[in-house]
Amino acid sequence: MWDALWLNGSLATMNGDGLGAIADGAVAVGNGRVAWVGARSDLRAEPNTLARTVHDLNGAWLTPGLIDCHTHLVHAGDRAREFALRMAGASYEEIARAGGGILSTVTATRAASVDELARLAAPRLAALMAEGVTTVEIKSGYGLTTAAETAMLRAAGQAAETAGIRLRRSFLGAHAVPPEYAERADEYVARICYEMLPLIAEEGLADCVDAFVERIAFTPAQVARVFEAAARFGLPVRLHADQITDQGGAALAAQFGALSADHLEHTSPAGVAAMAGAGTVAVMLPGAFYCLRDTRVPPIAAFREHGVPMAVATDCNPGSSPLFSLLTAMNMACVLFRMTATEVMRGVTCVAARALGLEDDCGRLAPGLVADFAIWRVGDLAELPYRIGFNPLVSTVVAGHPRARPHSAVAGTP
């Protein structure tokens, strides 16, 4: 007998190339995983004889739980002043070179304890969970010392455990060159490779290694050293690539078999082809595009043509994307990047799972996968990216356990 059965609604399984919709579907759960999914008419007996608990969807849509596959939720401080500077015409690169940007957050984050960082992250997680997110990726990258980077990763684990959300942690020590290593970036890269990474790997603090290749960050050669070190510890890689300029980031990500390359506004046709050949996911971050008032859109048509799967994420961070809403990111991806509603729905479920190396664990409704669901009171799933400031979430299910819709708790200075 199954533990639970959901029926009397529509399912978006995300199996196949589209939504994998089943108009009058049913999904069964046992031991926290999907046990059966299909049309209600295919149930072999009366529902009450098949499951200990039967849940009536009352005509709602049931989807996999949403996945935010690119965030910087753990940090201290804010960058509101930089917002004013950008509105006055300063560019992201100009602000960074003047000592702002990532490095301004580093100072505040280094001064915070693990408990304080976890406390600050809690309302940010709550905001995502209130919109149906059941899996989140959180990066380090605002510490840039061994102690501060490990503190960020511990805080991410602590905050996610308290919130009850599935977590993937990315070590992003190669996010910016810390001020104490100005003009000595190669020395800092060596510290990442020979001090930080061995400790983080030994203590199991990260599931992945990330880096930022850009004129204001690290060169392709420096990133390659970090990725080679990651490979020695069996850690997959991801890359912030081609956001401001074309540094060959997409091709670099492909060269190392990266799970994903993210941003990609300036990716070349050769970079797109390389990603296609490597099976690397393109993660679209329209929140940063919007907040930085960028004008160059990622090559969406080329990604489609080459069969590069596209995910969508908030890139929630204190500087370039202070965005706490994955639903809004979905709308932005449609309106600004001309992605389709189906593409963005897949981009926050099955493709986002692939970007995290979790495609065999979550992101679809299929037997054996984790029973993480989101239930929506909509007539058509296109309403999720179509409406702005609209949250039709009824509830979520995490590992087979129903949860009432959480309230967003972002208040004060998140």
Helices and strands as residue ranges (DSSP letters): E 2-12, E 21-30, E 33-39, G 40-42, H 47-50, E 51-56, E 61-64, E 66-68, H 80-87, H 92-97, H 102-110, H 114-129, E 133-139, H 146-163, E 166-174, G 179-181, H 185-191, I 192-196, H 197-202, E 208-211, H 220-232, E 238-241, H 249-255, E 260-263, H 269-278, E 281-284, H 286-291, H 300-306, E 310-312, H 326-337, H 341-347, H 350-355, E 373-376, H 383-386, E 393-398, E 401-404
